[in-house]
Amino acid sequence: MDLDPIKFGITIQKVEAMEFEVAELRKDVKQLLELANKGRGGLWAGMMVVSAISAFVGFISHYITGK
């Protein structure tokens, strides 16, 4: 079985290019996960603020109406 050094070199180049692309994809996925986690934290913080405002408005309206 004869190995063609040109085809072998092309194959090695393609593998190295794919390794680089996989490394870039891993970095991009990590960034997307970080962004998703930040968004989730922002959602919970927003819900907490809205809940506090709603409770305050409910307390004030109950106090004013006297019911």
PyMOL Python script that loads the backbone (N, CA, C, O; Angstrom):
from pymol import cmd

cmd.read_pdbstr("""\
ATOM      1  N   MET A   1       0.854  -1.182   0.000  1.00  0.00           N
ATOM      2  CA  MET A   1       0.000   0.000   0.000  1.00  0.00           C
ATOM      3  C   MET A   1       0.896   1.241   0.000  1.00  0.00           C
ATOM      4  O   MET A   1       1.708   1.433   0.905  1.00  0.00           O
ATOM      5  N   ASP A   2       0.743   2.047  -0.987  1.00  0.00           N
ATOM      6  CA  ASP A   2       1.548   3.258  -1.121  1.00  0.00           C
ATOM      7  C   ASP A   2       0.778   4.452  -0.575  1.00  0.00           C
ATOM      8  O   ASP A   2      -0.407   4.633  -0.856  1.00  0.00           O
ATOM      9  N   LEU A   3       1.476   5.256   0.207  1.00  0.00           N
ATOM     10  CA  LEU A   3       0.895   6.494   0.709  1.00  0.00           C
ATOM     11  C   LEU A   3       1.337   7.639  -0.179  1.00  0.00           C
ATOM     12  O   LEU A   3       2.524   7.819  -0.448  1.00  0.00           O
ATOM     13  N   ASP A   4       0.374   8.396  -0.620  1.00  0.00           N
ATOM     14  CA  ASP A   4       0.689   9.580  -1.419  1.00  0.00           C
ATOM     15  C   ASP A   4       0.973  10.725  -0.444  1.00  0.00           C
ATOM     16  O   ASP A   4       0.066  11.147   0.273  1.00  0.00           O
ATOM     17  N   PRO A   5       2.191  11.232  -0.399  1.00  0.00           N
ATOM     18  CA  PRO A   5       2.519  12.266   0.588  1.00  0.00           C
ATOM     19  C   PRO A   5       1.707  13.547   0.400  1.00  0.00           C
ATOM     20  O   PRO A   5       1.457  14.254   1.377  1.00  0.00           O
ATOM     21  N   ILE A   6       1.297  13.860  -0.797  1.00  0.00           N
ATOM     22  CA  ILE A   6       0.501  15.079  -1.028  1.00  0.00           C
ATOM     23  C   ILE A   6      -0.895  14.911  -0.438  1.00  0.00           C
ATOM     24  O   ILE A   6      -1.386  15.803   0.254  1.00  0.00           O
ATOM     25  N   LYS A   7      -1.536  13.781  -0.705  1.00  0.00           N
ATOM     26  CA  LYS A   7      -2.874  13.537  -0.141  1.00  0.00           C
ATOM     27  C   LYS A   7      -2.809  13.448   1.379  1.00  0.00           C
ATOM     28  O   LYS A   7      -3.708  13.922   2.074  1.00  0.00           O
ATOM     29  N   PHE A   8      -1.739  12.836   1.894  1.00  0.00           N
ATOM     30  CA  PHE A   8      -1.577  12.729   3.339  1.00  0.00           C
ATOM     31  C   PHE A   8      -1.422  14.118   3.963  1.00  0.00           C
ATOM     32  O   PHE A   8      -1.999  14.400   5.013  1.00  0.00           O
ATOM     33  N   GLY A   9      -0.646  14.973   3.317  1.00  0.00           N
ATOM     34  CA  GLY A   9      -0.466  16.342   3.810  1.00  0.00           C
ATOM     35  C   GLY A   9      -1.759  17.134   3.761  1.00  0.00           C
ATOM     36  O   GLY A   9      -2.048  17.908   4.673  1.00  0.00           O
ATOM     37  N   ILE A  10      -2.536  16.949   2.712  1.00  0.00           N
ATOM     38  CA  ILE A  10      -3.828  17.632   2.602  1.00  0.00           C
ATOM     39  C   ILE A  10      -4.762  17.166   3.711  1.00  0.00           C
ATOM     40  O   ILE A  10      -5.494  17.966   4.293  1.00  0.00           O
ATOM     41  N   THR A  11      -4.733  15.872   3.999  1.00  0.00           N
ATOM     42  CA  THR A  11      -5.587  15.329   5.060  1.00  0.00           C
ATOM     43  C   THR A  11      -5.190  15.900   6.417  1.00  0.00           C
ATOM     44  O   THR A  11      -6.050  16.266   7.218  1.00  0.00           O
ATOM     45  N   ILE A  12      -3.886  15.973   6.670  1.00  0.00           N
ATOM     46  CA  ILE A  12      -3.419  16.552   7.944  1.00  0.00           C
ATOM     47  C   ILE A  12      -3.844  18.012   8.043  1.00  0.00           C
ATOM     48  O   ILE A  12      -4.252  18.459   9.115  1.00  0.00           O
ATOM     49  N   GLN A  13      -3.757  18.757   6.957  1.00  0.00           N
ATOM     50  CA  GLN A  13      -4.158  20.164   6.963  1.00  0.00           C
ATOM     51  C   GLN A  13      -5.651  20.294   7.274  1.00  0.00           C
ATOM     52  O   GLN A  13      -6.058  21.167   8.041  1.00  0.00           O
ATOM     53  N   LYS A  14      -6.459  19.425   6.675  1.00  0.00           N
ATOM     54  CA  LYS A  14      -7.897  19.477   6.920  1.00  0.00           C
ATOM     55  C   LYS A  14      -8.214  19.161   8.373  1.00  0.00           C
ATOM     56  O   LYS A  14      -9.082  19.797   8.969  1.00  0.00           O
ATOM     57  N   VAL A  15      -7.514  18.179   8.953  1.00  0.00           N
ATOM     58  CA  VAL A  15      -7.743  17.830  10.360  1.00  0.00           C
ATOM     59  C   VAL A  15      -7.366  19.003  11.263  1.00  0.00           C
ATOM     60  O   VAL A  15      -8.090  19.312  12.209  1.00  0.00           O
ATOM     61  N   GLU A  16      -6.243  19.654  10.979  1.00  0.00           N
ATOM     62  CA  GLU A  16      -5.840  20.811  11.783  1.00  0.00           C
ATOM     63  C   GLU A  16      -6.838  21.952  11.656  1.00  0.00           C
ATOM     64  O   GLU A  16      -7.125  22.637  12.638  1.00  0.00           O
ATOM     65  N   ALA A  17      -7.368  22.162  10.460  1.00  0.00           N
ATOM     66  CA  ALA A  17      -8.374  23.210  10.263  1.00  0.00           C
ATOM     67  C   ALA A  17      -9.645  22.877  11.041  1.00  0.00           C
ATOM     68  O   ALA A  17     -10.267  23.765  11.624  1.00  0.00           O
ATOM     69  N   MET A  18     -10.030  21.610  11.051  1.00  0.00           N
ATOM     70  CA  MET A  18     -11.225  21.205  11.798  1.00  0.00           C
ATOM     71  C   MET A  18     -11.014  21.354  13.296  1.00  0.00           C
ATOM     72  O   MET A  18     -11.936  21.748  14.010  1.00  0.00           O
ATOM     73  N   GLU A  19      -9.815  21.044  13.786  1.00  0.00           N
ATOM     74  CA  GLU A  19      -9.518  21.233  15.205  1.00  0.00           C
ATOM     75  C   GLU A  19      -9.656  22.696  15.595  1.00  0.00           C
ATOM     76  O   GLU A  19     -10.190  23.010  16.659  1.00  0.00           O
ATOM     77  N   PHE A  20      -9.180  23.588  14.742  1.00  0.00           N
ATOM     78  CA  PHE A  20      -9.301  25.017  15.001  1.00  0.00           C
ATOM     79  C   PHE A  20     -10.773  25.431  15.036  1.00  0.00           C
ATOM     80  O   PHE A  20     -11.183  26.188  15.917  1.00  0.00           O
ATOM     81  N   GLU A  21     -11.560  24.943  14.093  1.00  0.00           N
ATOM     82  CA  GLU A  21     -12.986  25.282  14.037  1.00  0.00           C
ATOM     83  C   GLU A  21     -13.723  24.748  15.263  1.00  0.00           C
ATOM     84  O   GLU A  21     -14.600  25.425  15.800  1.00  0.00           O
ATOM     85  N   VAL A  22     -13.380  23.549  15.706  1.00  0.00           N
ATOM     86  CA  VAL A  22     -14.025  22.988  16.897  1.00  0.00           C
ATOM     87  C   VAL A  22     -13.678  23.824  18.130  1.00  0.00           C
ATOM     88  O   VAL A  22     -14.534  24.062  18.981  1.00  0.00           O
ATOM     89  N   ALA A  23     -12.433  24.266  18.224  1.00  0.00           N
ATOM     90  CA  ALA A  23     -12.038  25.124  19.346  1.00  0.00           C
ATOM     91  C   ALA A  23     -12.822  26.432  19.326  1.00  0.00           C
ATOM     92  O   ALA A  23     -13.258  26.907  20.375  1.00  0.00           O
ATOM     93  N   GLU A  24     -13.004  27.015  18.153  1.00  0.00           N
ATOM     94  CA  GLU A  24     -13.787  28.248  18.032  1.00  0.00           C
ATOM     95  C   GLU A  24     -15.251  28.005  18.410  1.00  0.00           C
ATOM     96  O   GLU A  24     -15.866  28.836  19.078  1.00  0.00           O
ATOM     97  N   LEU A  25     -15.802  26.879  17.989  1.00  0.00           N
ATOM     98  CA  LEU A  25     -17.188  26.554  18.332  1.00  0.00           C
ATOM     99  C   LEU A  25     -17.358  26.385  19.836  1.00  0.00           C
ATOM    100  O   LEU A  25     -18.350  26.833  20.410  1.00  0.00           O
ATOM    101  N   ARG A  26     -16.391  25.741  20.466  1.00  0.00           N
ATOM    102  CA  ARG A  26     -16.460  25.583  21.926  1.00  0.00           C
ATOM    103  C   ARG A  26     -16.475  26.930  22.617  1.00  0.00           C
ATOM    104  O   ARG A  26     -17.235  27.139  23.563  1.00  0.00           O
ATOM    105  N   LYS A  27     -15.630  27.856  22.146  1.00  0.00           N
ATOM    106  CA  LYS A  27     -15.579  29.185  22.738  1.00  0.00           C
ATOM    107  C   LYS A  27     -16.907  29.907  22.540  1.00  0.00           C
ATOM    108  O   LYS A  27     -17.399  30.561  23.459  1.00  0.00           O
ATOM    109  N   ASP A  28     -17.488  29.793  21.354  1.00  0.00           N
ATOM    110  CA  ASP A  28     -18.768  30.444  21.071  1.00  0.00           C
ATOM    111  C   ASP A  28     -19.892  29.866  21.930  1.00  0.00           C
ATOM    112  O   ASP A  28     -20.744  30.609  22.417  1.00  0.00           O
ATOM    113  N   VAL A  29     -19.898  28.557  22.115  1.00  0.00           N
ATOM    114  CA  VAL A  29     -20.936  27.926  22.938  1.00  0.00           C
ATOM    115  C   VAL A  29     -20.811  28.387  24.387  1.00  0.00           C
ATOM    116  O   VAL A  29     -21.819  28.645  25.045  1.00  0.00           O
ATOM    117  N   LYS A  30     -19.585  28.492  24.886  1.00  0.00           N
ATOM    118  CA  LYS A  30     -19.390  28.980  26.256  1.00  0.00           C
ATOM    119  C   LYS A  30     -19.919  30.403  26.406  1.00  0.00           C
ATOM    120  O   LYS A  30     -20.549  30.732  27.411  1.00  0.00           O
ATOM    121  N   GLN A  31     -19.662  31.248  25.404  1.00  0.00           N
ATOM    122  CA  GLN A  31     -20.162  32.619  25.457  1.00  0.00           C
ATOM    123  C   GLN A  31     -21.687  32.651  25.432  1.00  0.00           C
ATOM    124  O   GLN A  31     -22.302  33.452  26.136  1.00  0.00           O
ATOM    125  N   LEU A  32     -22.298  31.788  24.628  1.00  0.00           N
ATOM    126  CA  LEU A  32     -23.758  31.730  24.575  1.00  0.00           C
ATOM    127  C   LEU A  32     -24.339  31.270  25.912  1.00  0.00           C
ATOM    128  O   LEU A  32     -25.357  31.797  26.358  1.00  0.00           O
ATOM    129  N   LEU A  33     -23.698  30.293  26.549  1.00  0.00           N
ATOM    130  CA  LEU A  33     -24.171  29.838  27.854  1.00  0.00           C
ATOM    131  C   LEU A  33     -24.058  30.938  28.895  1.00  0.00           C
ATOM    132  O   LEU A  33     -24.960  31.109  29.716  1.00  0.00           O
ATOM    133  N   GLU A  34     -22.962  31.686  28.871  1.00  0.00           N
ATOM    134  CA  GLU A  34     -22.813  32.801  29.805  1.00  0.00           C
ATOM    135  C   GLU A  34     -23.893  33.848  29.582  1.00  0.00           C
ATOM    136  O   GLU A  34     -24.454  34.383  30.539  1.00  0.00           O
ATOM    137  N   LEU A  35     -24.181  34.136  28.336  1.00  0.00           N
ATOM    138  CA  LEU A  35     -25.216  35.117  28.016  1.00  0.00           C
ATOM    139  C   LEU A  35     -26.589  34.639  28.472  1.00  0.00           C
ATOM    140  O   LEU A  35     -27.383  35.423  28.993  1.00  0.00           O
ATOM    141  N   ALA A  36     -26.869  33.352  28.276  1.00  0.00           N
ATOM    142  CA  ALA A  36     -28.153  32.795  28.708  1.00  0.00           C
ATOM    143  C   ALA A  36     -28.285  32.857  30.227  1.00  0.00           C
ATOM    144  O   ALA A  36     -29.359  33.167  30.742  1.00  0.00           O
ATOM    145  N   ASN A  37     -27.213  32.570  30.941  1.00  0.00           N
ATOM    146  CA  ASN A  37     -27.258  32.618  32.400  1.00  0.00           C
ATOM    147  C   ASN A  37     -27.445  34.043  32.901  1.00  0.00           C
ATOM    148  O   ASN A  37     -28.153  34.266  33.883  1.00  0.00           O
ATOM    149  N   LYS A  38     -26.818  35.007  32.235  1.00  0.00           N
ATOM    150  CA  LYS A  38     -27.022  36.407  32.612  1.00  0.00           C
ATOM    151  C   LYS A  38     -28.473  36.807  32.374  1.00  0.00           C
ATOM    152  O   LYS A  38     -29.068  37.504  33.196  1.00  0.00           O
ATOM    153  N   GLY A  39     -29.039  36.372  31.262  1.00  0.00           N
ATOM    154  CA  GLY A  39     -30.433  36.693  30.957  1.00  0.00           C
ATOM    155  C   GLY A  39     -31.379  36.103  31.981  1.00  0.00           C
ATOM    156  O   GLY A  39     -32.354  36.740  32.381  1.00  0.00           O
ATOM    157  N   ARG A  40     -31.085  34.872  32.406  1.00  0.00           N
ATOM    158  CA  ARG A  40     -31.932  34.226  33.407  1.00  0.00           C
ATOM    159  C   ARG A  40     -31.869  34.982  34.734  1.00  0.00           C
ATOM    160  O   ARG A  40     -32.888  35.156  35.403  1.00  0.00           O
ATOM    161  N   GLY A  41     -30.673  35.430  35.112  1.00  0.00           N
ATOM    162  CA  GLY A  41     -30.519  36.207  36.347  1.00  0.00           C
ATOM    163  C   GLY A  41     -31.263  37.525  36.267  1.00  0.00           C
ATOM    164  O   GLY A  41     -31.881  37.959  37.240  1.00  0.00           O
ATOM    165  N   GLY A  42     -31.203  38.160  35.110  1.00  0.00           N
ATOM    166  CA  GLY A  42     -31.919  39.420  34.925  1.00  0.00           C
ATOM    167  C   GLY A  42     -33.426  39.228  35.008  1.00  0.00           C
ATOM    168  O   GLY A  42     -34.144  40.074  35.541  1.00  0.00           O
ATOM    169  N   LEU A  43     -33.896  38.103  34.475  1.00  0.00           N
ATOM    170  CA  LEU A  43     -35.328  37.804  34.537  1.00  0.00           C
ATOM    171  C   LEU A  43     -35.790  37.668  35.982  1.00  0.00           C
ATOM    172  O   LEU A  43     -36.816  38.233  36.361  1.00  0.00           O
ATOM    173  N   TRP A  44     -35.034  36.916  36.798  1.00  0.00           N
ATOM    174  CA  TRP A  44     -35.424  36.733  38.201  1.00  0.00           C
ATOM    175  C   TRP A  44     -35.340  38.036  38.969  1.00  0.00           C
ATOM    176  O   TRP A  44     -36.191  38.297  39.818  1.00  0.00           O
ATOM    177  N   ALA A  45     -34.347  38.856  38.700  1.00  0.00           N
ATOM    178  CA  ALA A  45     -34.234  40.150  39.374  1.00  0.00           C
ATOM    179  C   ALA A  45     -35.420  41.042  38.997  1.00  0.00           C
ATOM    180  O   ALA A  45     -35.981  41.727  39.852  1.00  0.00           O
ATOM    181  N   GLY A  46     -35.794  41.032  37.729  1.00  0.00           N
ATOM    182  CA  GLY A  46     -36.943  41.824  37.297  1.00  0.00           C
ATOM    183  C   GLY A  46     -38.238  41.352  37.940  1.00  0.00           C
ATOM    184  O   GLY A  46     -39.073  42.163  38.340  1.00  0.00           O
ATOM    185  N   MET A  47     -38.399  40.035  38.037  1.00  0.00           N
ATOM    186  CA  MET A  47     -39.605  39.501  38.680  1.00  0.00           C
ATOM    187  C   MET A  47     -39.648  39.893  40.161  1.00  0.00           C
ATOM    188  O   MET A  47     -40.719  40.168  40.701  1.00  0.00           O
ATOM    189  N   MET A  48     -38.486  39.919  40.810  1.00  0.00           N
ATOM    190  CA  MET A  48     -38.441  40.293  42.225  1.00  0.00           C
ATOM    191  C   MET A  48     -38.839  41.760  42.398  1.00  0.00           C
ATOM    192  O   MET A  48     -39.588  42.094  43.317  1.00  0.00           O
ATOM    193  N   VAL A  49     -38.345  42.633  41.526  1.00  0.00           N
ATOM    194  CA  VAL A  49     -38.676  44.055  41.615  1.00  0.00           C
ATOM    195  C   VAL A  49     -40.165  44.279  41.369  1.00  0.00           C
ATOM    196  O   VAL A  49     -40.813  45.021  42.107  1.00  0.00           O
ATOM    197  N   VAL A  50     -40.705  43.646  40.343  1.00  0.00           N
ATOM    198  CA  VAL A  50     -42.132  43.804  40.031  1.00  0.00           C
ATOM    199  C   VAL A  50     -42.987  43.265  41.168  1.00  0.00           C
ATOM    200  O   VAL A  50     -44.013  43.855  41.505  1.00  0.00           O
ATOM    201  N   SER A  51     -42.579  42.155  41.759  1.00  0.00           N
ATOM    202  CA  SER A  51     -43.326  41.584  42.878  1.00  0.00           C
ATOM    203  C   SER A  51     -43.315  42.532  44.075  1.00  0.00           C
ATOM    204  O   SER A  51     -44.344  42.715  44.725  1.00  0.00           O
ATOM    205  N   ALA A  52     -42.174  43.131  44.369  1.00  0.00           N
ATOM    206  CA  ALA A  52     -42.079  44.061  45.493  1.00  0.00           C
ATOM    207  C   ALA A  52     -42.953  45.290  45.252  1.00  0.00           C
ATOM    208  O   ALA A  52     -43.647  45.752  46.157  1.00  0.00           O
ATOM    209  N   ILE A  53     -42.915  45.814  44.034  1.00  0.00           N
ATOM    210  CA  ILE A  53     -43.748  46.987  43.710  1.00  0.00           C
ATOM    211  C   ILE A  53     -45.220  46.628  43.817  1.00  0.00           C
ATOM    212  O   ILE A  53     -46.015  47.410  44.338  1.00  0.00           O
ATOM    213  N   SER A  54     -45.587  45.454  43.330  1.00  0.00           N
ATOM    214  CA  SER A  54     -46.979  45.014  43.398  1.00  0.00           C
ATOM    215  C   SER A  54     -47.434  44.859  44.845  1.00  0.00           C
ATOM    216  O   SER A  54     -48.550  45.252  45.187  1.00  0.00           O
ATOM    217  N   ALA A  55     -46.601  44.302  45.681  1.00  0.00           N
ATOM    218  CA  ALA A  55     -46.960  44.141  47.097  1.00  0.00           C
ATOM    219  C   ALA A  55     -47.122  45.505  47.758  1.00  0.00           C
ATOM    220  O   ALA A  55     -48.041  45.707  48.551  1.00  0.00           O
ATOM    221  N   PHE A  56     -46.228  46.445  47.433  1.00  0.00           N
ATOM    222  CA  PHE A  56     -46.313  47.783  48.009  1.00  0.00           C
ATOM    223  C   PHE A  56     -47.588  48.492  47.568  1.00  0.00           C
ATOM    224  O   PHE A  56     -48.263  49.118  48.385  1.00  0.00           O
ATOM    225  N   VAL A  57     -47.925  48.398  46.280  1.00  0.00           N
ATOM    226  CA  VAL A  57     -49.149  49.030  45.774  1.00  0.00           C
ATOM    227  C   VAL A  57     -50.375  48.379  46.403  1.00  0.00           C
ATOM    228  O   VAL A  57     -51.332  49.070  46.752  1.00  0.00           O
ATOM    229  N   GLY A  58     -50.356  47.063  46.550  1.00  0.00           N
ATOM    230  CA  GLY A  58     -51.475  46.376  47.197  1.00  0.00           C
ATOM    231  C   GLY A  58     -51.639  46.795  48.644  1.00  0.00           C
ATOM    232  O   GLY A  58     -52.759  46.991  49.116  1.00  0.00           O
ATOM    233  N   PHE A  59     -50.521  46.936  49.353  1.00  0.00           N
ATOM    234  CA  PHE A  59     -50.586  47.365  50.753  1.00  0.00           C
ATOM    235  C   PHE A  59     -51.146  48.778  50.873  1.00  0.00           C
ATOM    236  O   PHE A  59     -51.991  49.052  51.725  1.00  0.00           O
ATOM    237  N   ILE A  60     -50.659  49.681  50.000  1.00  0.00           N
ATOM    238  CA  ILE A  60     -51.133  51.075  50.040  1.00  0.00           C
ATOM    239  C   ILE A  60     -52.614  51.151  49.682  1.00  0.00           C
ATOM    240  O   ILE A  60     -53.378  51.857  50.341  1.00  0.00           O
ATOM    241  N   SER A  61     -53.020  50.427  48.641  1.00  0.00           N
ATOM    242  CA  SER A  61     -54.432  50.493  48.252  1.00  0.00           C
ATOM    243  C   SER A  61     -55.321  49.881  49.327  1.00  0.00           C
ATOM    244  O   SER A  61     -56.432  50.364  49.546  1.00  0.00           O
ATOM    245  N   HIS A  62     -54.862  48.837  49.999  1.00  0.00           N
ATOM    246  CA  HIS A  62     -55.634  48.257  51.101  1.00  0.00           C
ATOM    247  C   HIS A  62     -55.713  49.222  52.266  1.00  0.00           C
ATOM    248  O   HIS A  62     -56.762  49.323  52.903  1.00  0.00           O
ATOM    249  N   TYR A  63     -54.637  49.932  52.566  1.00  0.00           N
ATOM    250  CA  TYR A  63     -54.601  50.892  53.655  1.00  0.00           C
ATOM    251  C   TYR A  63     -55.493  52.093  53.372  1.00  0.00           C
ATOM    252  O   TYR A  63     -56.158  52.603  54.273  1.00  0.00           O
ATOM    253  N   ILE A  64     -55.508  52.545  52.116  1.00  0.00           N
ATOM    254  CA  ILE A  64     -56.313  53.729  51.761  1.00  0.00           C
ATOM    255  C   ILE A  64     -57.798  53.381  51.754  1.00  0.00           C
ATOM    256  O   ILE A  64     -58.607  54.151  52.270  1.00  0.00           O
ATOM    257  N   THR A  65     -58.171  52.249  51.186  1.00  0.00           N
ATOM    258  CA  THR A  65     -59.585  51.895  51.095  1.00  0.00           C
ATOM    259  C   THR A  65     -60.121  51.407  52.432  1.00  0.00           C
ATOM    260  O   THR A  65     -61.329  51.455  52.663  1.00  0.00           O
ATOM    261  N   GLY A  66     -59.252  50.940  53.312  1.00  0.00           N
ATOM    262  CA  GLY A  66     -59.688  50.510  54.630  1.00  0.00           C
ATOM    263  C   GLY A  66     -60.420  49.176  54.637  1.00  0.00           C
ATOM    264  O   GLY A  66     -61.120  48.881  55.606  1.00  0.00           O
ATOM    265  N   LYS A  67     -60.290  48.380  53.624  1.00  0.00           N
ATOM    266  CA  LYS A  67     -60.989  47.094  53.588  1.00  0.00           C
ATOM    267  C   LYS A  67     -60.116  46.000  54.084  1.00  0.00           C
ATOM    268  O   LYS A  67     -60.538  44.845  54.126  1.00  0.00           O
TER     269      LYS A  67
END
""", "prot")
cmd.dss("prot")
cmd.show_as("cartoon", "prot")
cmd.util.cbc("prot")
cmd.orient("prot")
